[in-house]
Amino acid sequence: MRKTTVAETLKVTATEQIAVSGVERLFMKADAHEVAGSASLTLKVKDTKIVMKDGAVTIDTKSEIKLVVTGSNQEGAANSTQN
């Protein structure tokens, strides 16, 4: 196993692409964590993709989509639609 510990701030910037992968498992831990994309952000697990782009969240999968929400929700949206 190879382990890297950074005592302060670590910032990585690339002009093209950065790939971070864990063959079996990838673990990142922080009190606050931000992943930002200027055009879009995509999360992919096997055949399921979640894409955040242009103010929309798109879920694409080959099987049934199941959303599980726990806790209370005080929706403060001025405009909300459900299909």
N, C-alpha and C positions, 0 to 999 in steps of 0.2 A: 504494500500500500504506500502511496505517496501522499503526504499531507503538507499543505502550505498554510501557514498562519501569518496573518498580517495584523500588526498591532494597532495601526491607525486606519487611514482611508486608503482604499484601493479603487482606482478608476481605470477602466479599460475602454479605449476608443479605437475604432477601426474605420478606415475609409470605405471598405467594401462589406465585409461580413465577419462575424464571430460565431463560432460553433462551440457550444458547451454541451458535452454529452456524458452520460454515465451508462456503461454497457448494461449493468443490472440495476443500478440505483444512483440517483443524483440527489444530494442533500445540501441545501443552503439554509442558513439560519441567521436571522437578524431581528432586532427590535422593530425596525422599519425596513421594508424592502420595496424597491421601485424598479420596474422594468418598463421602459418607455420606447415607443416607436413613433417616429414623426408622421408616418403615413398609416401604418397598421401594426397590429400585434396579433400573432397567431400562436395558439397553444395546441399541440397535437399529441394525442395518445392513441396508438394503434390506428383504428379507422375513424376516430372522432377528432374533429377540428373545431376549435372555438376561435372566431376571428372578430377582432374589434377594429372597426374602420368606419370612417365618415359618420360617427355618432350612432352606429348600430352594432349590435352583438349578434353574430350569426353562428349557429350551431349546426354542423354538418356531420352526420353519422349514418352508417348503414343499418343501424338498429333503432329501436324505440328510444325517444328522448324522455328522460325522467328528471324533473327538477324537484329537489327536496329543499324546502325552506323551513328553518326553525326560528323561534323567537318572534318578537312582535315587529310589525312594520307600520310605521306612520308615513304613508306615502305622501310626499309633498309635491308631486308632479302637477304642473298646470295642465298637462295634457297626457293622457295615458290610454293606450288601446291594447286589447288582447284579442287574439283570433282563436 
